[in-house]
Amino acid sequence: MIASVINVNVVVVNPLRKLESYINKMADDLDAEQCDLSVRMPVQMQNEIGQVAISINKFIESFEKIVLKLSHNTSDLDMVVENVMNKVTKTNDSSADI
């Protein structure tokens, strides 16, 4: 009986606690805007808990790609806005000369 309780702890409870700790740390880091989305959860088991870890990693990878795209698009948009502002300024200067 004691052996089966220890086995449940080793096979189920401890890995679930590690998953929970990893997810909580990522959520806290996201809240603090200090999250490193390149970090993946180590997959240590080839069972259902390992599959959950793999799924979490896939989600984080997808989220990282979205954040990188948003960052790239924001930079592009900043350049467009700057270009438009320069043209408006140039147009205003030209119209003042008339």
Disulfide bonds with the S-S distance in Angstrom:
none
